[in-house]
Amino acid sequence: MLTQFLHYRSYLILYFFSSTSIFCNNQYITDWGTLLIDNQSLSIKNEEVIQVVDNHILYINSIFNSPNKESFKIIISDNPQLSYQSNIWNWSLGITRGNTVIMKDISISHISQNRFMQVLRHELNHIYLNRLNKEYNIPRWFEEGFSMYYANEFFLSNKLIIANNINNIDMFMIDNLDAKFNSNSKKQFDFAYAYSQMLLNFFIVNYSELILIQIIEDIKLGDTLEDAFYNNTLVTIDNYNTEVFNNIKSKFWWLRLMKFPSLLLILAPLLLIIAFIIVKIKNYNIIQRWKVEEQSEKLQDNEI
């Protein structure tokens, strides 16, 4: 009996230490707090995730300083059933709720590993912004624009989306932009991301990153985005929206021409028919002119 007890006790001790080791192996200390990784992926390794997290934290801290330290979690799910939870999850490669990031594994998102890590950096930016002011929700357009900019997500497709909606000024109303992220329309959802990217990129180019840093600092101190934005630019967000839209109207019209080759393919048969008719008429006129010249030469010969 004693031997059996010692056997079980040895087993329990071994189990305890092995379980503790596994638990510790999924927890990592970062400059933003303890990170717990729940990795269900067969293609993404924890060590790769940690490297991206550490490098991105270092990058963001070097610009905006460290946020308050709190534990956070990254879940990499290979469960395709999660895609049926909401339209937003269907259309997203990753989402962040508070201090939890949920990423679709590349086995269900069908993206490259490099793109996966880019999305992870995007979601880490949300973690940072979520810690600026616990009592205040930053407008979604600013969060997404910030997250895309500091994840180096610059897509020509977003410029095309903007160009296709230039004549619809209602789409560019910044007060209604956040609602588009929760729309049942993927076109509205995609436009919201595209315009958010434009809004933040335009700010960096025309106002500078230093002013953005000060806006972030003011939000940390308790200001709303609207107040911090005005205090540092002397421009209201609504007036800024008008400024960005006018800039788009004047500079981005040419992007519509990107669709011109596709239009040519559609109109090619008609264009060929028109070209054939034009050539035929031109040849007919040339032949008629030749006939007139030939008759004129004959008349001159007869007179001689």
Buried (B, 14 or more C-beta within 10 A) or exposed (E): EEEEEEEEEEEEEEEEEEEEEEEEEBEBEBEBBEBBBEBEBEEBEBEBBBEBBBEBBEEBBEEBEEBEEEEBBBBBBBEEEBBEEEBBBEEBBBBBEEBBBBBBBBBBBEBEEEBBBBBBBBBBBBBBBBBBBEEEEBBBBBBBBBBBBBBEBEEEEBBBBBBBBBEEEEBBEBEEBBEBBEBEEEEBBBBBBBBBBBBBBBBEEEBEEEBBBBBBBBBBEEBBBEEBBBEBBEBEBEEBBBBBBEBBEEEBEEBEEEEEEEEEEEEEEEEEEEEEEEEEEEEEEEEEEEEEEEEEEEEEEEEE
